[in-house]
């Protein structure tokens, strides 16, 4: 639905800078020979264990998605053995804890890189990097659109967005940064059919999927996504069961693709996944 690119600031604190992940192919290697690992279907304890395992081996958490199935939280995550400055990650945070963590880390010079939410459960990543940014959470669809229009109008670019249900209504959390780059578009509140239509429309115009987030509100699954103008081979899938996701993961990593983005969500009592792979 309407294009967007930003949100107000909000954060949460909680758990250590560790997470866990299970299922999915363990380690993989990209064309640039940088090792990376991905896991899904992890309980909070498994996620923490995997987080501790990979960070102790020099990996950085680059993506995390928390999703609740039948009242229980699960996680999907990606780690990369790449360089960079100091960083921290937290999960299992309430909205209030997220805000506290946000205030604490940004006060120490950390910038938000990612925020993910499912109801009252937030996960986030911060890193010591420079730049101008804005972040918001707890936004209604109209509130999100207003923030999006406001910040995009000031030259900011939407770099991350997550949708979640709260009180039976859709809410959004997002991060905008004042950075350069080519053309881009963003949409939220899309049903599966609408998402497919938007995907077909923008990719036909030379845009590449950069981010996708699935979330369920009132029994219906919706998507929020970002596309950027640019080349390079990619593969994107959504609505996958755990077994289908594993099969796609194995297939594309076997062909030299690297998992770029993954979102886990409730597909109606069972986990579903949306993911993007880049060559």
N, C-alpha and C positions, 0 to 999 in steps of 0.2 A: 504494500500500500504506500502511501506517500513516502517520499524520500526523506531520509534523516541522516543526521550525522553528529549528535552529541547529547550530553546529559549533565545534570548537576552533580555536585560532589557528595559522596557518601561512602562510608567504609565500615568495615567491621573487624573486630579482632577475634581471635580464637586459636585453638590448637597450635601445635608447633608449625614450623615451616616445613612440614613434611606431609607426604600423602602416600597413598598406596594404590596399586593397580594390579589387576590379575588378568585373566584371559588375554586374548590377542597375542600376536607374535611378540616375542621378547625383544631381542635386539635386532636391529637392522642397520644397514650402512647406506648412506646416501652416495650420490655420484661423486660428491666432493670428499668422500671418505671420512665424513664426520659421523661418528656412531650416534645412534638415537634408539630410543625404546618407547613402546606404547603399551598400555594396558587398559582393560575395561572390565566392567562387571565386578569391581572391587568394593568390598565393604569399607567402612571408615578405617577399621583396624588394618586391613590389607593394604589400603592406600597409604597409610602412614608407614607401614613396613616397607613398601616399595619405594616410597619417597626417601626414606632413610637409606635404603640400599643404593639407589642410584645417585643421590647427592654425595654419598660417601665415596663414590667412584668418580666424582668430578662432573656429574651431569647437572644440568639446570632444568627446572620445570618450565616448560614453554606453553603448556595448555592444560586446563583441567575443567572438567564438567561434572557437576554433582546432580544426581537425579533420584527422586524418591519413587519406589515401586512398592505398592502395598504397605505403605507406612515406613519402609526401610530405605535409608540412603545408600546409594552406590556412587562410584566414581569411575571416570575414564580420564586418562591423562597421557601426556607426551613429555618425554625428557630428551634433551639434546646435549651432546658433549661438545659444547661450544664455549668460546671465551666470553668475557664481559665482566662488568663490575659486580659489586655486592648486590644481593637480592634476597627477598624474603617472601614466603608464601604462607597462607593460613586457610583453613577450611573449617567447616562445621560451625561457622559464626552466625549468631543472630544478627538482625539488622542493627541493633544497638552496638553489639560487639564489633561489627564490621566498621561502623562509624568511628568507634574508639580506636580500632587498629589503624584505620585510615588517617585519623588525626595524628596518631603517634608516629607512624612511619613517614608521612609527608612532612611532619615537623622535623624529621631527622634527614631530610633531603632525598627521600625516596619518592619516585613517581609511580602512579598506578599503571600497570601494563595490561592487566586482565581482571575482570570481575565476572563472576558467574553466580546465579542464584536459582534456588528452587524453593518456593514458599519462604520459610524463615531460615533457610540454610544458605549461607554465602561462602564463597571461596574466592580468593584473590591473590594476585602476584604483584609485588612492587620491586623496583630496581633503582639503583642510584644512577640516574641518567639526567641529563639536562633537557630543557625544553619547556614550552608552555602547554599546559593541559587543563582540562576541565572534566569533572566526573559527577554523575548524578545517579541516585537510585530511588526506588519507591515512587516512580513516576507513572501516572495514568497514561493511557495512549495519547490523549490530547496534550497532557503536560509534557510528554516526551517529544511530541511533534513541535511544541512551542520552543523547547530547549534546543531541539535539533535546528530549527529555523534560525534561532537566535545566534547560536555559535557558528553555524556554517556561514551565516551572513557576516561573521567577523573573521572569516578566513580559517576556521578550524575544520578538521577532518575527522569523521567518525572512525575510530580504530577498533572499537569493541562494543557489542551490545548483547544483552541477555534479557529474555522475557521470562516471567514467572507469574504464578497465580497467588493472589493474596485477597482473602475475603471474597472469593469467587470472581474477582476482577483481575484483568491483566495489569501487570506492573512491569516497569522496565528500569534497567540500570545500564549506564553507558559511559564511555570514555571518548573524549575528543582531544585531538592534539593539533597544535599549530605547526604543521609540517608541510613540506612541498610534496610533489607527486603529480601523477596524471589524473585524468578524470575518474570519477567514481560515483556510485549510486548506492543507496541503502533503502530497504523496505522493512516494514514490521507488520504484525497482525495478519500475516498471510496464511490462509488455509493451505493444505498440501497442493490442491489444484492451482491456487493462485501463485504459490511459490514456484511451481513448475512452469507456469505461464511467464512469470517474471524472469525466471532463469533462462528460458528459451529466448525471450525478447532481448535481454542484455548480452548473453553470450553470442547471439547472432550479430550483435553490433561490435564484437571484438572485446567485450568485457570478460573478466576472469573471476570466478568465485573466490573471495578472500576469507569469508567468515559466514558460518551458518549456525543458528541456534534454534533448537526445537523446544517447545514448551506447551503444556496442556492447561487449558482454562475451561472450566465448565463442561468437561467431557470432550472437548474438541482440541486437536493438536494444531498449533500455529507455528509459524517460522518467522525469524528476523534474519536478515542477511545483508552482506555488503559485497559489492562487485567492484573491481578496479579495471581500468583500461590497460591492457597489456598482453603480451604474448606468453608463450610457454605452454607445454602440454600439461593437462590436468584431468582429473577424474573426480566427479562429485556424485554422491549417492545420498538418499534420505529414505526414511521409513523402513530401515533394515532391522530385522530381528538380530539377536546376538549371533546366531549361527550364520546368517547371511552377511553380517558385518565382518565376521572372522574370515569367511570365504573371500569377500571382496578385498579385505586387507591382505590376505595371503597372495591373492592373484596379482594385485597391483604392485605390492612391494617386490614381488618376484620379477616384475617387469621394470624394475628400477625406479618406481615411484616412492615418494616419501610422504608419510601422513603429515598434513599441514594443519588440519583443524578437525576436531571431533566434538560432537554434542550428543549426550545421552538424555533421553526423556521418556516419560510415561506414555506408551502408545495405547493405553487402555488395559491396564493391569499387568502389562509386561514391558520390558525395556525395548526401546527402539533407538536407532542411531542414525545420525546424519554426519557425513564426513567428506573431507576434501583432500585429495592427494595431488602433489606436484611432482613433475619429472625433474 
